[in-house]
């Protein structure tokens, strides 16, 4: 923003008036938008957050809580065959063929 104190008096009055009018117009335009936003926020329905984790939800969708209840869904290999338990999941895959 330029330093209006260095301007001549008549020019400074014009610049100050222009800034004042522009600021007033800006607030007159922004106020209705702010009011519409406030009304919209008041009427937005409350949607409760989920109370279960993703793993718990997947376990429920897979058929309830069985032996793997809190551990999550059954692990499957790349070809979709259920893995036998006991491994860490980091073992190399068996050769195919």
N, C-alpha and C positions, 0 to 999 in steps of 0.2 A: 504494500500500500504506500503510495507516495506521501511524502511529508507535506501536509497542507499548510503548515505554518510558514513555509518559505514562499508560498504563493501570494500574489498581490491581493489585497482585501476584497475587491469585487469578484475576482476569480475564486478565491477561497470560499466566499459565501455561496457561490453557485455549486461548487464541489460538495460542500457540506450539506446543502439542500438536496443534491442528487443522492448522496449516500443515505440521508434520512428518509427520503421518499422510497428509495429502493428497499431499505430495510423494512419499512412499514408494509410495503406491497408483499414482500417475501413472507412476513408473518400473516398477512391476510390470506394469502394463498395456502400456506402450510397449516393454518389452524383447522380448516374443515377436514383436511386429510387426517390430522391427528385425532379429531373427534370421531371420524368414521373408523379409524383403527381401534380406538378405545371401545366403541360400541361393539365392534366385531370380536374383540377379546372377551368382552363380558358375555357374549352369547356363544362362545365356543364351549362345547360340552367337555366335561372332565372325563378323561379316559385313564383308568387306573393302570399303573405299571404292572408288568408281569411279575408273578410271585414265584415262578419256577425258572430254573436255568434251562438253557437249550438242551443239555444232555438229559435232564429229567423229562422234558417234553418229548424228546425223541424216544425215550424208554417207554413212556406212557402210550405213545402212538404205535410202538412196535408190539404192543400186547400186554401192557401192564408191567408190574414189577415182579420179576421172577427171581431166579438165583442171581442174576446180575443186577438186580434192583437199583442200587445206588451207584453202580459203577458206570452205567451208561449202556448204550446199545451194543449189540454183539458186533465184534470186529470181523470184517470180511477182507479177504485178499483181493488182489487186483482183478481176478477173474470172477469175483462175486461169491466164491465158496467160503463158508464160515471157517475161520482159522481155529485150529485146536488150541486150547488154552495153555498157559504156562510160559509162553514166550514173552519177550519184551517188545516185540514188534520191530526190532532192529536187525533181526537175523536176515541173511541174504535169502532170496527166493530160491527154491529148489529148481534145478535145471529142467526145462521142459523138453521132452523128446524121447 
